[in-house]
């Protein structure tokens, strides 16, 4: 038997990345928040949330509504760093058709991959 590596408690306390859902290029979107309608760019997209950037960021820990291609996703702003921020969805976006619409792809084509 091999010995287990010691638990890295610092790494364990950090948020763990979630596998992306196929964002291969930045996606323009809008964010409605306490600061009004903000044009943003989605850089990474998972069922649980997005990493985005914009010239103006919404306030941290605030409620926001992410909108792209008719898909509206309620979210909470969980962190802000420089021009980037993370939005955690209130509920995971598990619907394949909504994911495909958000990414701008045909739902049937995305189900085949």
Biotite code that builds the C-alpha atoms (Angstrom):
import biotite.structure as struc

atoms = struc.array([
    struc.Atom([0.000, 0.000, 0.000], chain_id="A", res_id=1, res_name="UNK", atom_name="CA", element="C"),
    struc.Atom([1.103, 3.514, -0.630], chain_id="A", res_id=2, res_name="UNK", atom_name="CA", element="C"),
    struc.Atom([0.882, 6.279, 1.941], chain_id="A", res_id=3, res_name="UNK", atom_name="CA", element="C"),
    struc.Atom([-1.612, 9.042, 1.384], chain_id="A", res_id=4, res_name="UNK", atom_name="CA", element="C"),
    struc.Atom([-0.246, 12.519, 0.814], chain_id="A", res_id=5, res_name="UNK", atom_name="CA", element="C"),
    struc.Atom([-0.878, 14.970, 3.655], chain_id="A", res_id=6, res_name="UNK", atom_name="CA", element="C"),
    struc.Atom([-4.013, 17.061, 3.271], chain_id="A", res_id=7, res_name="UNK", atom_name="CA", element="C"),
    struc.Atom([-3.253, 20.545, 2.021], chain_id="A", res_id=8, res_name="UNK", atom_name="CA", element="C"),
    struc.Atom([-5.681, 22.475, 4.235], chain_id="A", res_id=9, res_name="UNK", atom_name="CA", element="C"),
    struc.Atom([-4.982, 25.780, 2.505], chain_id="A", res_id=10, res_name="UNK", atom_name="CA", element="C"),
    struc.Atom([-5.831, 24.334, -0.923], chain_id="A", res_id=11, res_name="UNK", atom_name="CA", element="C"),
    struc.Atom([-8.882, 22.544, 0.501], chain_id="A", res_id=12, res_name="UNK", atom_name="CA", element="C"),
    struc.Atom([-10.335, 25.846, 1.725], chain_id="A", res_id=13, res_name="UNK", atom_name="CA", element="C"),
    struc.Atom([-10.044, 27.466, -1.711], chain_id="A", res_id=14, res_name="UNK", atom_name="CA", element="C"),
    struc.Atom([-12.958, 27.303, -4.184], chain_id="A", res_id=15, res_name="UNK", atom_name="CA", element="C"),
    struc.Atom([-12.481, 24.395, -6.542], chain_id="A", res_id=16, res_name="UNK", atom_name="CA", element="C"),
    struc.Atom([-12.828, 25.000, -10.300], chain_id="A", res_id=17, res_name="UNK", atom_name="CA", element="C"),
    struc.Atom([-15.764, 23.425, -12.085], chain_id="A", res_id=18, res_name="UNK", atom_name="CA", element="C"),
    struc.Atom([-15.390, 21.996, -15.580], chain_id="A", res_id=19, res_name="UNK", atom_name="CA", element="C"),
    struc.Atom([-16.371, 24.567, -18.232], chain_id="A", res_id=20, res_name="UNK", atom_name="CA", element="C"),
    struc.Atom([-19.255, 23.899, -20.578], chain_id="A", res_id=21, res_name="UNK", atom_name="CA", element="C"),
    struc.Atom([-17.372, 24.702, -23.738], chain_id="A", res_id=22, res_name="UNK", atom_name="CA", element="C"),
    struc.Atom([-16.790, 28.450, -23.867], chain_id="A", res_id=23, res_name="UNK", atom_name="CA", element="C"),
    struc.Atom([-14.123, 28.602, -26.539], chain_id="A", res_id=24, res_name="UNK", atom_name="CA", element="C"),
    struc.Atom([-14.249, 32.352, -27.029], chain_id="A", res_id=25, res_name="UNK", atom_name="CA", element="C"),
    struc.Atom([-15.527, 35.317, -25.000], chain_id="A", res_id=26, res_name="UNK", atom_name="CA", element="C"),
    struc.Atom([-19.310, 35.753, -25.062], chain_id="A", res_id=27, res_name="UNK", atom_name="CA", element="C"),
    struc.Atom([-20.898, 39.218, -24.890], chain_id="A", res_id=28, res_name="UNK", atom_name="CA", element="C"),
    struc.Atom([-23.796, 39.488, -22.429], chain_id="A", res_id=29, res_name="UNK", atom_name="CA", element="C"),
    struc.Atom([-25.641, 41.968, -20.238], chain_id="A", res_id=30, res_name="UNK", atom_name="CA", element="C"),
    struc.Atom([-25.808, 42.072, -16.486], chain_id="A", res_id=31, res_name="UNK", atom_name="CA", element="C"),
    struc.Atom([-28.603, 43.873, -14.674], chain_id="A", res_id=32, res_name="UNK", atom_name="CA", element="C"),
    struc.Atom([-27.479, 44.861, -11.197], chain_id="A", res_id=33, res_name="UNK", atom_name="CA", element="C"),
    struc.Atom([-27.583, 47.666, -8.639], chain_id="A", res_id=34, res_name="UNK", atom_name="CA", element="C"),
    struc.Atom([-25.437, 49.628, -11.102], chain_id="A", res_id=35, res_name="UNK", atom_name="CA", element="C"),
    struc.Atom([-27.962, 49.299, -13.922], chain_id="A", res_id=36, res_name="UNK", atom_name="CA", element="C"),
    struc.Atom([-27.515, 47.491, -17.253], chain_id="A", res_id=37, res_name="UNK", atom_name="CA", element="C"),
    struc.Atom([-23.849, 46.581, -17.681], chain_id="A", res_id=38, res_name="UNK", atom_name="CA", element="C"),
    struc.Atom([-22.321, 45.195, -20.876], chain_id="A", res_id=39, res_name="UNK", atom_name="CA", element="C"),
    struc.Atom([-20.005, 42.342, -19.873], chain_id="A", res_id=40, res_name="UNK", atom_name="CA", element="C"),
    struc.Atom([-17.989, 39.561, -21.469], chain_id="A", res_id=41, res_name="UNK", atom_name="CA", element="C"),
    struc.Atom([-18.355, 35.989, -20.205], chain_id="A", res_id=42, res_name="UNK", atom_name="CA", element="C"),
    struc.Atom([-14.892, 34.403, -20.132], chain_id="A", res_id=43, res_name="UNK", atom_name="CA", element="C"),
    struc.Atom([-15.749, 31.025, -18.535], chain_id="A", res_id=44, res_name="UNK", atom_name="CA", element="C"),
    struc.Atom([-19.121, 29.304, -18.160], chain_id="A", res_id=45, res_name="UNK", atom_name="CA", element="C"),
    struc.Atom([-20.183, 26.372, -15.972], chain_id="A", res_id=46, res_name="UNK", atom_name="CA", element="C"),
    struc.Atom([-23.533, 25.096, -14.746], chain_id="A", res_id=47, res_name="UNK", atom_name="CA", element="C"),
    struc.Atom([-22.839, 26.813, -11.420], chain_id="A", res_id=48, res_name="UNK", atom_name="CA", element="C"),
    struc.Atom([-21.749, 30.234, -12.661], chain_id="A", res_id=49, res_name="UNK", atom_name="CA", element="C"),
    struc.Atom([-19.522, 32.357, -14.852], chain_id="A", res_id=50, res_name="UNK", atom_name="CA", element="C"),
    struc.Atom([-16.316, 34.333, -14.739], chain_id="A", res_id=51, res_name="UNK", atom_name="CA", element="C"),
    struc.Atom([-16.881, 37.622, -16.535], chain_id="A", res_id=52, res_name="UNK", atom_name="CA", element="C"),
    struc.Atom([-15.218, 40.949, -17.105], chain_id="A", res_id=53, res_name="UNK", atom_name="CA", element="C"),
    struc.Atom([-16.451, 44.428, -17.749], chain_id="A", res_id=54, res_name="UNK", atom_name="CA", element="C"),
    struc.Atom([-15.447, 48.061, -17.569], chain_id="A", res_id=55, res_name="UNK", atom_name="CA", element="C"),
    struc.Atom([-17.785, 48.398, -14.560], chain_id="A", res_id=56, res_name="UNK", atom_name="CA", element="C"),
    struc.Atom([-18.360, 45.645, -12.045], chain_id="A", res_id=57, res_name="UNK", atom_name="CA", element="C"),
    struc.Atom([-21.470, 45.049, -9.976], chain_id="A", res_id=58, res_name="UNK", atom_name="CA", element="C"),
    struc.Atom([-21.087, 45.342, -6.184], chain_id="A", res_id=59, res_name="UNK", atom_name="CA", element="C"),
    struc.Atom([-19.688, 42.230, -4.480], chain_id="A", res_id=60, res_name="UNK", atom_name="CA", element="C"),
    struc.Atom([-22.298, 40.046, -2.730], chain_id="A", res_id=61, res_name="UNK", atom_name="CA", element="C"),
    struc.Atom([-25.082, 41.739, -4.711], chain_id="A", res_id=62, res_name="UNK", atom_name="CA", element="C"),
    struc.Atom([-27.926, 40.149, -6.655], chain_id="A", res_id=63, res_name="UNK", atom_name="CA", element="C"),
    struc.Atom([-27.704, 40.357, -10.458], chain_id="A", res_id=64, res_name="UNK", atom_name="CA", element="C"),
    struc.Atom([-29.470, 39.026, -13.525], chain_id="A", res_id=65, res_name="UNK", atom_name="CA", element="C"),
    struc.Atom([-27.267, 37.666, -16.327], chain_id="A", res_id=66, res_name="UNK", atom_name="CA", element="C"),
    struc.Atom([-28.875, 37.850, -19.785], chain_id="A", res_id=67, res_name="UNK", atom_name="CA", element="C"),
    struc.Atom([-27.585, 36.411, -23.058], chain_id="A", res_id=68, res_name="UNK", atom_name="CA", element="C"),
    struc.Atom([-29.529, 35.209, -26.123], chain_id="A", res_id=69, res_name="UNK", atom_name="CA", element="C"),
    struc.Atom([-32.833, 35.369, -24.237], chain_id="A", res_id=70, res_name="UNK", atom_name="CA", element="C"),
    struc.Atom([-31.560, 33.216, -21.349], chain_id="A", res_id=71, res_name="UNK", atom_name="CA", element="C"),
    struc.Atom([-31.964, 34.975, -17.992], chain_id="A", res_id=72, res_name="UNK", atom_name="CA", element="C"),
    struc.Atom([-30.037, 33.600, -15.013], chain_id="A", res_id=73, res_name="UNK", atom_name="CA", element="C"),
    struc.Atom([-30.317, 35.070, -11.483], chain_id="A", res_id=74, res_name="UNK", atom_name="CA", element="C"),
    struc.Atom([-26.941, 35.181, -9.754], chain_id="A", res_id=75, res_name="UNK", atom_name="CA", element="C"),
    struc.Atom([-24.945, 36.542, -6.836], chain_id="A", res_id=76, res_name="UNK", atom_name="CA", element="C"),
    struc.Atom([-21.637, 38.377, -7.344], chain_id="A", res_id=77, res_name="UNK", atom_name="CA", element="C"),
    struc.Atom([-19.199, 36.307, -5.296], chain_id="A", res_id=78, res_name="UNK", atom_name="CA", element="C"),
    struc.Atom([-15.853, 38.037, -5.938], chain_id="A", res_id=79, res_name="UNK", atom_name="CA", element="C"),
    struc.Atom([-14.266, 40.868, -7.869], chain_id="A", res_id=80, res_name="UNK", atom_name="CA", element="C"),
    struc.Atom([-10.635, 41.113, -8.983], chain_id="A", res_id=81, res_name="UNK", atom_name="CA", element="C"),
    struc.Atom([-9.466, 43.953, -11.248], chain_id="A", res_id=82, res_name="UNK", atom_name="CA", element="C"),
    struc.Atom([-11.904, 43.910, -14.189], chain_id="A", res_id=83, res_name="UNK", atom_name="CA", element="C"),
    struc.Atom([-12.987, 40.281, -13.585], chain_id="A", res_id=84, res_name="UNK", atom_name="CA", element="C"),
    struc.Atom([-15.728, 38.956, -11.334], chain_id="A", res_id=85, res_name="UNK", atom_name="CA", element="C"),
    struc.Atom([-17.527, 35.715, -10.554], chain_id="A", res_id=86, res_name="UNK", atom_name="CA", element="C"),
    struc.Atom([-21.284, 35.214, -10.702], chain_id="A", res_id=87, res_name="UNK", atom_name="CA", element="C"),
    struc.Atom([-22.659, 32.203, -8.817], chain_id="A", res_id=88, res_name="UNK", atom_name="CA", element="C"),
    struc.Atom([-26.026, 31.141, -10.218], chain_id="A", res_id=89, res_name="UNK", atom_name="CA", element="C"),
    struc.Atom([-28.875, 30.859, -7.709], chain_id="A", res_id=90, res_name="UNK", atom_name="CA", element="C"),
    struc.Atom([-29.665, 27.472, -9.267], chain_id="A", res_id=91, res_name="UNK", atom_name="CA", element="C"),
    struc.Atom([-27.343, 25.472, -11.551], chain_id="A", res_id=92, res_name="UNK", atom_name="CA", element="C"),
    struc.Atom([-28.101, 25.920, -15.243], chain_id="A", res_id=93, res_name="UNK", atom_name="CA", element="C"),
    struc.Atom([-28.609, 22.234, -16.042], chain_id="A", res_id=94, res_name="UNK", atom_name="CA", element="C"),
    struc.Atom([-31.053, 22.572, -18.955], chain_id="A", res_id=95, res_name="UNK", atom_name="CA", element="C"),
    struc.Atom([-29.065, 21.620, -22.090], chain_id="A", res_id=96, res_name="UNK", atom_name="CA", element="C"),
    struc.Atom([-31.228, 23.790, -24.334], chain_id="A", res_id=97, res_name="UNK", atom_name="CA", element="C"),
    struc.Atom([-30.672, 26.863, -22.141], chain_id="A", res_id=98, res_name="UNK", atom_name="CA", element="C"),
    struc.Atom([-26.926, 26.133, -22.021], chain_id="A", res_id=99, res_name="UNK", atom_name="CA", element="C"),
    struc.Atom([-26.837, 25.881, -25.816], chain_id="A", res_id=100, res_name="UNK", atom_name="CA", element="C"),
    struc.Atom([-28.864, 29.079, -26.254], chain_id="A", res_id=101, res_name="UNK", atom_name="CA", element="C"),
    struc.Atom([-26.586, 30.886, -23.795], chain_id="A", res_id=102, res_name="UNK", atom_name="CA", element="C"),
    struc.Atom([-23.518, 29.771, -25.769], chain_id="A", res_id=103, res_name="UNK", atom_name="CA", element="C"),
    struc.Atom([-25.224, 30.629, -29.075], chain_id="A", res_id=104, res_name="UNK", atom_name="CA", element="C"),
    struc.Atom([-25.317, 27.046, -30.314], chain_id="A", res_id=105, res_name="UNK", atom_name="CA", element="C"),
    struc.Atom([-28.135, 24.867, -31.574], chain_id="A", res_id=106, res_name="UNK", atom_name="CA", element="C"),
    struc.Atom([-29.367, 22.649, -28.710], chain_id="A", res_id=107, res_name="UNK", atom_name="CA", element="C"),
    struc.Atom([-29.548, 19.541, -30.934], chain_id="A", res_id=108, res_name="UNK", atom_name="CA", element="C"),
    struc.Atom([-25.953, 19.998, -32.087], chain_id="A", res_id=109, res_name="UNK", atom_name="CA", element="C"),
    struc.Atom([-24.724, 20.346, -28.502], chain_id="A", res_id=110, res_name="UNK", atom_name="CA", element="C"),
    struc.Atom([-26.520, 17.146, -27.448], chain_id="A", res_id=111, res_name="UNK", atom_name="CA", element="C"),
    struc.Atom([-24.582, 15.207, -30.116], chain_id="A", res_id=112, res_name="UNK", atom_name="CA", element="C"),
    struc.Atom([-21.170, 16.136, -28.616], chain_id="A", res_id=113, res_name="UNK", atom_name="CA", element="C"),
])
